[in-house]
Amino acid sequence: MRQPHGQNFLVDNNIANKIVSFAGITKDDFVIEVGPGKGILTDILKNLTDNLTIVDIDAKLAESLSAKYKDNKNITVINQDFLKFVLPSTPFKVVANLPYNVGTAIVQKILPCPNLISAVIMLQKDVITRLIGHLGSKDYGYISIFRHYYADAKFLFDVPPGCFNPKPKVMSSVVSFINKTPKEPNLKLFPFVKHCFSMRRKTILNGLSTYLKSEKTVAQDLLKKAEIDHMTRPDNLNLQQYIKLVNLL
């Protein structure tokens, strides 16, 4: 049966325990679980921390979870779109089986938060592959650089469709993030990176000149100052090179 928010509920307890084990939760940790569904991860997390907040957009699921955990004062159930949820002003960890349709947006919300300690999340494998994409690979792109700016990432393991109900049509994967707590980026950095990767088959000279809406000679001078070959393609520039170039704009 198709779920109203496109959820695929994890039903394999062994996988659930494995996910939580990588999160390294202690009693004192403030933990946020995104999209708890029917509570398979929650049932494990509630025994590990004294401060668990679970956020689900589905009103019926949130109501069911509130009833299920009504006697547990350490659990706060919030029925809200996580993209509108105000992240805490104190250090926190995230554990989640993210909904596929908004998973990338949720990652982009939590990673820049300076109070994030770490996150262990599950998403479709192709998204995880892009998040951890390496320089020069076909999976390396805007989201790889965004992630690299904010967090170190480690691929953990794959999860086959049979571990869910309903079964997704794709393989899922689990990844961990450790916050690097960087300084605020140049406001032009990510818009510029996104623009360049929208033209990933073109050279960085093309990407820069169209971003600046200027003659290629202007872009070429900037690339020379940044010590970047103008014939390089966007997927062969690393984060530091993008930062160096943007700081010259």
Secondary structure, 3 states (H helix, E strand, C coil): CCCCCCCCEECCHHHHHHHHHCCCCCCCCEEEEECCCCCCCHHHHCCCCCEEEEEECCHHHHHHHHHHCCCCCCEEEEECCHHHCCCCCCCEEEEEECCCCCHHHHHHHHCCCCCEEEEEEEEEHHHHHHHCCCCCCCCCCHHHHHHHHHEEEEEEEEECHHHEECCCCCCEEEEEEEECCCCCCCCCHHHHHHHHHCCCCCCHHHHHHHHHCCCHHHHHHHHHHCCCCCCCCHHHCCHHHHHHHHCCC
